[in-house]
Amino acid sequence: MELPTRIFPIGIQDFEQLRTRNYAYVDKTALVYQMVSTNQIYFLSRPRRFGKSMLLSTLKSYFEGKKHLFEGLAMEQLEKEWNTYPVLHISFARTRYNEVKNLHVLLNIQLSEWEKLYGRNAEEESFGARFDGIIKRAYAKTGREVVVLIDEYDSPMLDSNGQKELQKELRNIVREFFSPLKDNTLMLRFLFITGITKFSQMSIFSELNSLNNISMDYQYSTICGITEAELLNNFQPDIEALAEENEETYEEACAHLKRMYDGYHFNQRSEGVYNPFSIINVLSKKMYDSYWYSSGTPTFLVELLKKEQMDLRELEQSEATAQSFDRSTDTLTDVLPVLYQSGYLTIKGYQHNIYTLGYPNEEVKYGFINSLLPSFVGRSQIESEISLIAMKRALDKGDIEACMTRFRSFVASIPYELKSDNETRFETIFYILFRLMGQFVQTQLKTSAGRADVVITNDSYVYLFELKVGATPDEALAQIDDRGYGVPYEAGNRTVVKVGVSYDKETRNITEWKVKGM
């Protein structure tokens, strides 16, 4: 089979470069046209590396009247006038904000570039005054309303999370820079702001009364990301090449992609979308991997979860109202809004005004849990993975005694202070370790007859684990039988092994376990 020669836009966030160099592109311009034709001021929250920058670049090319870039796209048929507007485009993701001067440098550079085009008055000293003057002169000079595109507005606040004074100073600078937008709305043709989170104290939200937050709007739920139809219609030859490289059928490759990278929902009625960053990487490299997750470590989330002592098992299926998981926040202190807006949780269901949240896919689930491992066990990720591989191999061979012996030894090596808080700490460690083993052998926590702590399957065995704190292994085994955890596996050809595990709060380790076959 001849492999496709398509070029994937890895690291490309410029629409003009993408179109002139013939990179693969999923056409979102019908939604862009709908947006520019129906409202003036928008805000969109989406996870990092999810296409926000490309969307703003597309808007920039459209408002600059670059019709030739849209040949063959939906926009070519929809737009009839192709007017040209002055565009002020700024991205706050261009630097790190570990000190205030970095924000000063970014704003000075950007404002100076605009002032070369539209001039500057000597009395304009502050960032806000300079921005205000640029908007007014651009409007006067061109005779057209101004388009303002602001990408990743919240980067300064995200980078400074946990540093209260630094974040306050950065916030005040950004607020002052944005302040001219409220008074110049009559000179604005279009204003679009993107970010990951929503900070409630930003005056840009409180003062722009007409701001249209489309983050959870059904009609724009797929404006970033790739739908299943778009994946299959645009990338069938690439999926076939991926399947051949990984010795899969086309159908198996589609299922593999869906399991790994699909599942993001930004409205209760919307279809799921695939992570675009992961998709272009996996189709380009023809190898399944955690591309989106490995591109950035969520250290602030790890610290937040440790501080809040949230039971990680609840993240598999959390229930919340929209106000509780998508609300604006002053600082990154509330777990659910941060996890949802950052892309680590997504909408999985909706009923009676209650949303069910969960991990969108396997890439996020295992990547997120794996990043928490060193914080909970006090060992490096490599050391932990070596132990996990040894335990997994023991399970593959049916040697449950060797697996549990290694597991008890692993727990004993965890620093005292990391497992001394309460019994939930150990339950979390147990969950993390065996959930990560499911990365290799498929873990399922739910059955139709009840909910087991851990169910691990491989080609030959099904292991049903039940953990009891302050109780006996016999009581744990009895729960497995009484609640019918093994019923779904009775008709199969694999050996079902039940494991009752007892944990002692005083010694803070496993005291004993018992094994029972079916």
PyMOL commands that set and color helices and strands:
alter all, ss='L'
color gray80, all
select helices_A, chain A and resi 15-20+29-38+52-63+67-70+74-78+92-94+100-118+127-142+155-159+164-178+180-183+185-187+203-207+218-220+228-245+250-261+276-285+291-294+299-308+312-316+322-325+335-342+362-377+381-396+400-412+416-418+423-441+473-482+487-489
alter helices_A, ss='H'
color red, helices_A
select strands_A, chain A and resi 41-45+87-91+146-151+188-195+212-213+226-227+273-274+318-320+346-351+354-358+446-447+450-451+454-457+461-469+495-504+509-517
alter strands_A, ss='S'
color yellow, strands_A
deselect
rebuild
show_as cartoon
